Amino acid sequence: MRAITVSAPARLHLGFVDLNGSLGRKYGSLGLAVDQPSTVLTVREAKAFQASGPEAARAEKALHRFSGLYAANRPFSVDVAEAIPAHAGLGSGTQLALAIGAAVLKLSGNQASAQSLGEVIERGARSAIGITAFERGGFIVDGGRGPSGHAPPTVVRLDFPTDWRAILVLDPRDVGVHGEKETAAFKALPDFPETLAGHLCRLTLMRLLPGIVENDIAAFGSALSEIQEIVGHHFSAAQGGAPWSNPEIGRIVRRLGEAGATGLGQSSWGPTGFAFVDSEAAAHRLYSSLVEEAKAVRLDLKIVQGRNTGSIIGPA
């Protein structure tokens, strides 16, 4: 019985560069594929549809959808060995669905792009970060959604410095805004000033991206922190009046900044927060200094690095 295993990376959504949209394109996302957590699953030919492991219900729904489109409703089973935490701001739903879609394509002998798979399950309409992270990994900028309504194009994809690390601050008990609430929250956002959108684009092009290319974490981090502060305040009405969906996570992230980290922020709607440092040693130093403080409020710290490759797909 044939089987395909897929490992797909989590991603950090690091903010938007144009929430104004007066040039005809809106949003424009920044993001980074990271080495952990990841979604790892195996899809097999089977006599009946079946799903097991974490996120089994979501996995079986995706399995039916992709089999119906690409495999004439042939039955498959999926075993989810590892799953990115759901609704934590790490792209779990997109990676789970793309991994299942890619496996069904392999087993059925069909071909389709990750973007096409995303459109099947209505992923990637506002941001291309998750889809490009699945395909290629790395640091990603997309060009926002244009008047055509198509998925945003990826306009920049860079290898992320291999020495740099991110410290994630996670709350396994909390979830960010998602689903219908997310759609409603975007519709309720106030108008975003055109001058501020221009400033975000300038920060991205003239400081953040050169910082990655030149391995200058101070430039990268200062730009990212400012982008996050501006975007976070714009979304604060949907997050209880604060730029952080989880105030305790925000406090620990700020403590990481006081201890020397840079590039502080929240991934997507959170609750996951992040802070960047320039080395593994620096990451462990900050982790050791704050892990007990985080545990005291039932938060977890995790050291991760950028993942410059996309998903891994192969025989089980």
C-alpha positions in Angstrom: 0.0 0.0 0.0 1.6 3.3 -1.1 2.1 6.1 1.3 3.5 9.7 1.3 4.9 11.5 4.3 5.0 15.3 4.4 6.8 17.6 6.8 5.6 21.3 6.6 7.1 24.3 8.5 5.3 26.7 10.8 5.5 30.4 9.8 5.6 33.7 11.6 3.4 36.4 10.1 5.5 39.5 10.9 3.1 42.3 9.8 1.6 44.2 6.9 3.2 47.0 4.8 0.1 48.6 3.3 -3.2 48.6 5.1 -4.3 51.6 3.1 -4.7 50.1 -0.3 -5.0 53.4 -2.3 -2.5 52.2 -4.9 -4.8 49.3 -5.8 -3.2 46.6 -3.7 -3.8 46.0 0.0 -2.1 44.3 2.9 1.4 43.1 1.6 2.6 40.6 4.2 6.0 39.9 5.8 6.7 36.4 7.0 9.3 33.8 7.9 9.3 30.0 7.8 10.7 28.5 11.0 12.2 25.1 11.7 9.7 24.3 14.5 7.0 23.5 15.3 6.1 21.6 12.2 3.3 19.5 10.8 4.3 15.9 9.9 1.7 13.5 8.5 1.4 10.4 6.3 -1.3 9.8 3.7 -2.0 6.3 2.6 -4.2 4.6 0.0 -7.0 3.0 2.0 -10.3 1.2 1.8 -12.1 4.0 3.6 -11.4 7.6 4.5 -9.9 7.8 8.0 -7.9 10.4 10.0 -5.9 9.9 13.2 -3.7 12.0 15.4 -3.9 15.7 16.4 -6.2 17.8 14.2 -7.9 14.6 12.9 -11.2 16.3 12.1 -9.7 19.1 10.1 -7.4 16.6 8.4 -10.2 14.3 7.3 -12.2 17.2 5.9 -9.2 18.3 3.8 -8.6 14.7 2.7 -12.2 14.4 1.3 -11.8 17.8 -0.5 -8.6 17.0 -2.2 -9.5 13.5 -3.1 -12.7 14.7 -4.7 -10.8 17.2 -6.9 -7.7 15.3 -7.7 -8.3 11.5 -7.1 -11.9 10.8 -8.2 -12.9 10.4 -4.5 -10.6 7.5 -4.0 -10.3 6.8 -0.2 -7.2 7.7 1.7 -6.2 7.6 5.3 -4.1 10.3 7.1 -2.0 9.9 10.2 -1.0 13.2 11.7 2.2 12.5 13.8 2.8 16.2 14.7 0.7 19.3 14.2 1.5 23.0 14.5 -0.7 24.3 17.4 -4.0 25.6 16.0 -4.9 29.3 16.1 -1.6 30.3 17.7 -0.5 32.6 14.8 1.8 29.9 13.3 -0.1 29.0 10.2 -1.4 25.6 11.3 -4.4 25.3 9.1 -2.6 26.2 5.9 0.3 23.8 6.5 -2.0 21.0 7.4 -4.2 21.4 4.3 -1.3 21.9 1.9 0.6 18.9 3.3 -2.5 16.7 2.7 -3.1 18.1 -0.7 0.5 17.6 -1.8 0.4 13.9 -0.6 -2.9 13.2 -2.4 -1.4 14.7 -5.6 1.6 12.4 -5.3 -0.5 9.3 -4.7 -2.9 10.2 -7.6 -0.2 11.1 -10.1 -1.5 14.6 -10.6 0.2 18.0 -10.4 -0.9 21.4 -9.0 0.9 24.3 -7.5 0.7 25.1 -3.8 -1.2 28.2 -4.7 -3.8 26.1 -6.4 -4.1 23.8 -3.4 -4.5 26.8 -1.2 -7.3 28.2 -3.3 -9.1 24.8 -3.0 -9.4 25.2 0.7 -9.6 29.0 0.7 -6.2 29.7 2.0 -3.8 32.4 0.9 -6.5 35.0 -0.2 -5.1 37.7 2.0 -1.5 36.6 2.4 0.9 34.4 0.5 3.3 33.8 3.4 2.0 30.3 4.3 1.9 29.0 0.8 5.4 30.3 -0.1 6.7 29.0 3.3 5.4 25.5 2.3 6.9 25.7 -1.2 10.3 27.4 -0.5 10.8 28.5 3.1 12.8 31.6 3.9 11.9 35.2 4.5 9.0 36.3 2.4 7.3 39.5 1.3 4.1 39.3 -0.8 2.6 42.1 -3.0 -0.8 42.2 -1.4 -4.2 41.5 -2.8 -4.9 43.4 -6.0 -8.2 44.2 -7.9 -8.2 40.8 -9.6 -8.9 39.0 -6.4 -6.1 36.5 -7.1 -3.8 35.3 -4.3 -1.0 37.9 -3.5 2.2 37.3 -5.5 5.4 36.6 -3.7 7.7 39.6 -4.6 10.7 38.8 -2.3 12.0 35.5 -1.0 15.4 35.6 0.9 17.4 33.1 2.7 17.3 34.1 6.4 20.6 34.3 8.3 21.4 30.9 9.6 23.0 32.2 12.8 20.0 34.2 13.9 17.4 32.8 16.3 13.9 33.7 17.3 12.6 33.2 20.8 8.9 32.4 20.7 6.6 33.1 23.6 3.6 30.7 23.5 0.5 30.2 25.6 -0.9 26.7 25.0 -4.2 27.7 26.7 -5.0 30.7 24.4 -6.0 31.1 20.8 -5.9 34.1 18.5 -8.8 35.6 16.5 -9.7 33.2 13.7 -12.5 32.2 11.3 -15.6 34.4 11.1 -14.3 36.6 13.9 -11.1 37.3 11.9 -13.1 38.2 8.8 -15.3 40.6 10.9 -12.3 42.1 12.6 -10.6 43.0 9.2 -13.9 44.6 8.0 -14.1 46.7 11.2 -10.6 48.1 11.0 -10.4 51.9 10.8 -8.9 53.6 7.8 -5.1 53.4 7.6 -3.2 56.6 6.8 -1.5 56.6 3.4 1.5 58.4 4.8 1.9 55.6 7.4 1.6 52.9 4.8 4.4 54.7 2.8 6.5 54.7 6.0 6.0 50.9 6.5 7.0 50.3 2.9 10.1 52.4 3.3 11.1 50.6 6.5 10.8 47.3 4.7 12.7 48.2 1.6 15.4 50.5 3.1 16.1 48.9 6.5 14.5 45.5 7.1 15.4 43.7 3.8 19.0 45.1 3.6 19.4 44.0 7.2 18.7 40.4 6.2 21.0 40.6 3.1 23.8 42.2 5.0 23.4 40.1 8.2 22.7 43.3 10.2 20.3 42.3 12.9 20.2 45.8 14.4 18.8 47.2 11.2 16.4 44.2 10.7 15.2 44.3 14.3 14.7 48.0 14.6 12.6 48.0 11.4 10.6 45.0 12.4 9.9 46.4 15.9 8.6 49.6 14.5 6.5 47.9 11.9 5.0 45.7 14.6 4.3 48.6 16.8 2.5 50.5 14.1 0.5 47.6 12.9 -0.3 46.3 16.4 -1.8 49.6 17.4 -3.9 49.6 14.2 -5.3 46.2 15.2 -5.7 47.0 18.9 -9.4 47.6 18.7 -9.9 43.9 17.8 -7.5 42.8 20.6 -9.1 44.3 23.6 -7.6 47.8 23.0 -4.0 46.6 23.1 -1.4 45.8 20.4 -1.0 42.3 22.0 -3.8 39.8 22.0 -2.3 38.3 25.2 -0.9 40.9 27.6 1.3 38.5 29.5 3.0 37.4 26.3 3.5 41.1 25.4 5.1 41.6 28.8 7.5 38.7 28.4 8.4 39.8 24.8 9.2 43.3 26.1 11.4 41.7 28.8 13.3 39.9 26.1 13.8 43.2 24.5 15.1 44.7 27.7 17.6 41.8 27.9 19.0 42.5 24.4 16.6 40.9 21.9 15.3 42.9 18.9 12.6 42.6 16.3 9.8 42.3 18.9 6.3 41.5 18.0 3.3 39.2 17.7 2.7 36.7 14.9 -0.6 37.3 13.0 -3.4 37.5 15.5 -1.3 35.8 18.1 -1.2 34.8 20.8 2.4 33.8 19.9 5.0 36.5 20.4 8.6 36.6 19.1 11.9 38.3 19.6 15.1 37.9 17.6 18.8 37.5 18.5 22.0 37.1 16.5 23.2 33.7 17.8 22.3 30.4 19.4 24.3 31.4 22.5 22.4 34.7 22.9 19.1 32.8 22.5 20.0 30.4 25.3 21.2 33.2 27.5 17.9 35.0 27.2 15.9 31.8 27.5 17.7 30.9 30.7 17.1 34.3 32.2 13.4 34.4 31.5 12.1 30.9 31.3 11.1 30.7 35.0 9.3 34.1 34.8 7.4 32.8 31.8 6.5 29.5 33.5 5.2 31.5 36.5 2.4 32.8 34.2 2.1 29.5 32.4 3.8 30.6 29.2 6.3 28.6 27.2 9.5 29.8 25.5 10.9 28.1 22.4 14.1 28.8 20.5 13.7 28.5 16.7 15.6 29.5 13.6 14.6 30.4 10.1 13.9 27.5 7.7 15.3 28.2 4.2 13.7 25.2 2.6 10.0 24.4 2.2 8.1 21.2 2.9 9.7 17.8 2.6 7.6 15.3 0.6 8.5 11.7 0.0 7.6 8.0 0.3 6.8 6.9 3.8 
